[in-house]
């Protein structure tokens, strides 16, 4: 008679049970094993050079494909991969030469990203993926060369243009706002203030809430001629909308572009001209800081508690999305300024930035446009001229159409061909 062991199982039964259990565990682990076998792993990373020329070498266990983009404020090189593993010691990476910092993480789906922050503007002398015959590894080698700010800005514009198709879709995927192929390009026009909040008051009595609403309607009507777009307004009458509700409205409509329209007032009555603002924790100058402070008081004026939906969010995906979205916001700001030149008077250095609460959606490219300053009598006069409003709306609509084209997957082939 076979020897009996615990709970009446024979040794043969126990072995069969153990084998079955092992098979079940291996079945559960099979997808993980497949992933481990298929996903390249970044095994090591080296940075060498000085602040004139710097080389980055990333060693993988198998071949990888990489795409890149540039972002500013701060200056960054962004490398995008299909899903990879991270086998290097980030603390041991030498941040020398141009490179001052490293961030990395998965972006959801089948997408991973490395971000190198630099001390100065730069240009990419070369970037390639190639085998290392001595180690049997596969290296991504990037050579960076110090460059001027203007040269970097031009290169960043080119990288944003060629990356707009893929990156805009990936950004929405990982934040849960998937854009469908047949969905029109969605623009949210946000007339500032309204209702109990009058906004600024001009030297001749013009109320900001009224003039920006009139212009927003003009811009909406102009964009209605564009078949590939749909336009929504955060308000279409003299009502108050909180800053947080304006941002939520844009996200709920899966906006591709958010434009907040204002006409502020400053103590310096000589300051005049249109300005395009993007978001930044640090203001570009005293005027930008003053404008942001005024606009951020809108909820307080209406007696609404100040809530920050996205403050304190530490998720790396949201943080990276914010940084990526800022690149698209800056891209549109430059397009808008370029198209307004020659028609509207622009303030000196017309692209500025500050901490506007209404621009804080992490996944919606957003700008705040000051049409002019009601504290200046000449600006106030222009803001009330229908002909001037129509002309400026035409030029902003042109910029929006260009931005929409860059974000459309329908023109991916022409962008890739450099047309």
VENRACOR-V353527 format. One record per backbone hydrogen bond with DSSP energy under -0.5 kcal/mol. CO is the residue of the C=O (numbers start at 0). NH is the residue of the N-H. E is the energy in kcal/mol with one decimal. If there is no record, write none. Layout:
co={CO/CO}
nh={NH/NH}
e={E/E}
//
This chain:
co={2/4/5/8/9/10/11/12/13/14/15/16/17/18/19/20/21/22/23/24/25/28/29/30/31/32/33/34/39/40/40/41/41/43/45/47/49/51/52/53/54/55/56/56/57/58/58/59/64/66/68/70/74/75/75/76/76/77/78/79/80/82/84/84/87/88/88/89/92/93/95/97/100/102/104/107/109/110/111/112/113/114/114/115/116/116/120/122/122/125/127/129/130/131/131/136/137/138/138/139/139/140/141/141/142/142/143/144/147/148/149/150/151/152/153/154/155/156/157/158/159/160/162/163/164/165/166/167/168/169/170/171/172/177/179/184/184/185/185/186/186/187/187/188/188/189/193/195/196/197/199/201/205/206/206/207/208/209/210/211/212/213/214/215/216/217/218/219/221/222/224/225/227/229/231/236/241/242/243/244/245/246/247/248/249/250/256/257/257/258/258/259/260/261/263/263/266/267/273/274/274/275/276/277/284/285/286/287/288/289/290/291/292/293/294/296/297/298/299/304/306/307/309/311/314/315/316/317/318/319/320/321/322/323/324/325/326/327/328/329/330/331/332/333/334/335/336/339/339/344/349/349/351/352/353/353/355/356/360/364/366/367/367/368/368/369/371/372/373/374/375/376/377/378/379/380/381/383/384/385/386/387/388/389/390/391/392/393/394/395/396/397/398/399/400/401/402/403/404/407/408/410/411/412/413/414}
nh={10/8/8/4/13/14/15/16/17/18/19/20/21/22/23/24/25/26/27/28/29/32/33/34/35/36/37/38/84/42/60/86/87/58/56/54/97/145/49/143/47/141/45/58/139/42/43/137/81/79/77/75/117/70/77/78/115/68/113/66/111/39/41/86/89/91/92/92/94/95/98/118/116/114/112/110/82/106/80/104/78/102/116/76/99/100/146/124/144/142/140/138/132/135/136/131/59/129/140/57/141/127/55/143/124/125/53/122/151/152/153/154/155/156/157/158/159/160/161/162/163/163/166/167/168/169/170/171/172/173/174/176/175/179/182/186/229/255/256/188/231/189/258/190/233/260/196/197/193/208/207/204/201/209/210/211/212/213/214/215/216/217/218/219/220/221/222/223/224/225/226/228/184/186/188/238/245/246/247/248/249/250/251/252/254/253/187/259/366/189/260/368/191/370/373/374/268/270/346/276/369/351/367/353/288/289/290/291/292/293/294/295/296/296/297/300/301/303/302/306/308/310/312/313/318/319/320/321/322/323/324/325/326/327/328/329/330/331/332/333/334/335/336/337/338/339/340/342/343/273/275/351/277/283/279/355/358/359/363/257/259/276/369/261/370/274/373/375/202/376/379/380/381/382/383/383/384/385/388/389/390/391/392/393/394/395/396/397/398/399/400/401/402/403/404/405/406/407/407/410/411/414/415/416/418/417}
e={-0.7/-1.0/-1.7/-2.3/-2.4/-2.1/-2.2/-2.6/-2.7/-2.6/-2.2/-2.5/-2.6/-2.4/-2.1/-2.3/-2.6/-2.0/-2.1/-2.1/-1.0/-2.5/-2.7/-2.3/-2.7/-2.1/-1.9/-3.1/-2.7/-1.1/-1.2/-2.6/-0.7/-2.6/-2.7/-3.1/-0.8/-2.5/-2.5/-3.3/-2.4/-2.8/-2.7/-0.5/-2.5/-2.3/-1.3/-2.5/-0.5/-2.9/-2.9/-3.0/-2.4/-1.9/-0.5/-0.5/-2.7/-1.9/-2.3/-2.0/-2.5/-0.5/-2.8/-0.6/-0.9/-1.3/-0.6/-0.9/-0.8/-1.6/-1.5/-2.8/-2.3/-3.3/-2.3/-0.7/-0.6/-3.0/-2.6/-2.0/-3.1/-2.3/-0.6/-2.5/-3.2/-1.4/-1.8/-0.8/-2.6/-2.6/-2.9/-3.0/-0.7/-2.1/-0.6/-3.4/-2.8/-3.1/-0.6/-2.4/-0.5/-2.0/-2.9/-0.5/-2.4/-1.2/-2.5/-2.6/-2.2/-2.5/-2.2/-2.0/-2.7/-2.2/-1.8/-2.2/-2.7/-2.1/-2.3/-1.4/-0.9/-0.7/-2.4/-1.9/-1.1/-2.5/-2.5/-1.3/-2.3/-2.1/-0.8/-2.6/-1.2/-0.5/-1.6/-0.5/-2.5/-2.6/-1.2/-0.6/-2.3/-0.5/-2.9/-0.7/-2.0/-2.7/-2.0/-0.8/-2.9/-2.0/-2.9/-1.8/-3.3/-0.7/-1.9/-2.3/-0.9/-2.0/-2.0/-2.5/-2.1/-1.7/-2.7/-2.6/-2.5/-2.0/-2.4/-1.3/-1.3/-1.9/-0.8/-1.6/-2.5/-2.5/-2.9/-2.2/-1.8/-1.7/-2.6/-2.4/-1.7/-1.9/-2.9/-1.5/-2.4/-1.6/-2.7/-0.5/-2.3/-3.3/-0.5/-3.0/-2.5/-2.9/-2.3/-0.7/-1.3/-1.8/-2.2/-0.5/-2.6/-2.1/-2.3/-1.6/-2.1/-2.3/-2.6/-2.6/-2.2/-2.2/-2.6/-2.5/-0.5/-1.0/-1.5/-2.4/-1.3/-3.1/-1.3/-0.8/-0.6/-0.6/-1.4/-0.6/-2.3/-2.7/-2.3/-2.3/-1.8/-2.5/-3.2/-2.2/-1.2/-1.2/-2.3/-2.7/-1.9/-2.3/-2.4/-2.2/-1.9/-3.0/-2.3/-2.3/-2.1/-2.1/-1.7/-2.1/-2.0/-2.9/-2.9/-0.8/-1.8/-2.9/-1.5/-1.7/-1.2/-1.5/-0.8/-2.4/-2.6/-3.2/-0.6/-2.6/-0.8/-2.1/-0.5/-2.1/-1.6/-0.5/-2.5/-2.0/-2.1/-2.6/-1.0/-0.7/-2.2/-0.6/-2.2/-2.6/-2.2/-2.5/-2.5/-2.2/-1.7/-2.5/-2.5/-1.9/-1.8/-2.4/-2.4/-2.0/-2.4/-2.8/-2.2/-2.0/-1.3/-0.5/-1.0/-1.2/-1.5/-2.3/-2.5/-1.5/-2.7/-1.5}
//
